[in-house]
Amino acid sequence: MEMGELLARRLSRIEASDVREILKLTEGRQVISLAGGLPDPRVFPREELAEITREIIEEKGEAALQYSPTRGVTAFLEVLRGFLSQRGVRVSGDDGLLVATGSQEALFLAGLALVNPGDIVVVEKPTYLAAVNVFRFFQARLVPVRLDEEGMDTVELERVLREAEERGERVKMVYTVPTAQNPSGVSMSMERRRHLMELASAYDLLVIEDDPYSYFMFEETDFTFLKTLDTEGRVLYLGTSSKILTPGLRLGWAVGPEPIIAAMETAKQTVDLHSSTLSQFIAMEAMKRGIVDRTARRAREIYREKRDAMLEEMEAHFPRGIRWTRPVGGFFSFVYLPEGMDAKEMLPEAVEKYQVAYVPGYSFYVDGTGRNTMRLSFSFPPVDVLREGVRRLARFLQDKMK
Ligand SMILES: Cc1ncc(COP(=O)(O)O)c(C=O)c1O
């Protein structure tokens, strides 16, 4: 049988992830990977989770091991509402709430519920690769808007919106990671957040606020969630337990206008009926007992130390002519090499000769640019390994720029 003909065409729109390709390259070598963004396993509250899980199975097993509603376990939805409100995410009476299998599934369900082929979706430049793949899957037209240390440049966004309108086209939504962004680690300033919401109102846009990292910011930053600034029901907020408990639970959530959540619920019935009941019971208890808050505080200390170590090594050893972002939270720094350098072409040499891996940044650009950029993750390796990895990368860059 001809397998190529057997496979549905829709998947051909999705590029194989560079990260996976890099993993293949690193196999069997002593490579230090600054590529993938895995959480540090020291953050996982293992003993507490073991205790909770045993208790739940023994005492509430009948419900916790059973099928549950598509929207989520009712009691968990209640706890989640409180958790979100306490964190400053405004959940209004008109909002619906849906539990998903990671915020990645929430994004996919949003795509299923909202994106028709040809719809225009604005994304940051650079933006989160897996979101791009979702939008591509649903044949959206992706329009990038530049990002700097203050997040998405909303003046450029305004120009994009105006020009689209002049062409008689309509931008349907903006996808943003406004707080401690992936891949850059920067946050959108309050001024731009307000401007974005003004534009959303003026141009009748939906905004997807993807928020995996705001739980642990490295510095005291004063910011308000877009969801909270929104007074017109224009923001779909996505959250996750991946970075504050464990990604293995596969739990995320979406909060937003009820009709959108209802459509996502309908989609979810077809995709997986519901997210893991057991995971929801575990996350619910972890939230109630303050384990999530404690874990987020620990995560902040662990990742801040790593961020500082990475920045220190970069400042000490990276050659002149290279710029990088200073992450205010999250797992990543984004590096800009001099124009003309090609981080993707350089990668095999970095892995084979210098034993260090990174993600070429062009995959985070939807317009084919960004060849001279790379994403470095500081979240996973132990501090000394991380430092050595950055020094190896610095040696490689020094040799390439001689
Ligand atoms: C910006 C962003 N959105 C969504 C996710 C997906 O997280 P999960 O599916 O584990 O909730 C990630 C994970 O790295 C991310 O960085």
Ligand as a Chemical Component Dictionary entry (heavy atoms), coordinates in Angstrom:
data_LIG
# 
_chem_comp.id                   LIG 
_chem_comp.type                 NON-POLYMER 
_chem_comp.pdbx_formal_charge   0 
_chem_comp.three_letter_code    LIG 
# 
loop_
_chem_comp_atom.comp_id 
_chem_comp_atom.atom_id 
_chem_comp_atom.alt_atom_id 
_chem_comp_atom.type_symbol 
_chem_comp_atom.charge 
_chem_comp_atom.model_Cartn_x 
_chem_comp_atom.model_Cartn_y 
_chem_comp_atom.model_Cartn_z 
_chem_comp_atom.pdbx_ordinal 
LIG C1 C1 C 0 3.373  29.513 25.166 1  
LIG C2 C2 C 0 2.970  28.119 25.474 2  
LIG N1 N1 N 0 1.688  27.748 25.306 3  
LIG C3 C3 C 0 1.284  26.508 25.576 4  
LIG C4 C4 C 0 2.158  25.537 26.046 5  
LIG C5 C5 C 0 1.627  24.149 26.230 6  
LIG O1 O1 O 0 1.597  23.770 27.540 7  
LIG P1 P1 P 0 0.741  22.523 28.053 8  
LIG O2 O2 O 0 0.086  21.866 26.905 9  
LIG O3 O3 O 0 1.736  21.639 28.731 10 
LIG O4 O4 O 0 -0.241 23.100 28.994 11 
LIG C6 C6 C 0 3.503  25.868 26.236 12 
LIG C7 C7 C 0 4.436  24.838 26.694 13 
LIG O5 O5 O 0 5.614  24.949 26.662 14 
LIG C8 C8 C 0 3.919  27.192 25.937 15 
LIG O6 O6 O 0 5.195  27.565 26.081 16 
# 
loop_
_chem_comp_bond.comp_id 
_chem_comp_bond.atom_id_1 
_chem_comp_bond.atom_id_2 
_chem_comp_bond.value_order 
_chem_comp_bond.pdbx_ordinal 
LIG C1 C2 SING 1  
LIG C2 N1 SING 2  
LIG C2 C8 DOUB 3  
LIG N1 C3 DOUB 4  
LIG C3 C4 SING 5  
LIG C4 C5 SING 6  
LIG C4 C6 DOUB 7  
LIG C5 O1 SING 8  
LIG O1 P1 SING 9  
LIG P1 O2 DOUB 10 
LIG P1 O3 SING 11 
LIG P1 O4 SING 12 
LIG C6 C7 SING 13 
LIG C6 C8 SING 14 
LIG C7 O5 DOUB 15 
LIG C8 O6 SING 16 
# 
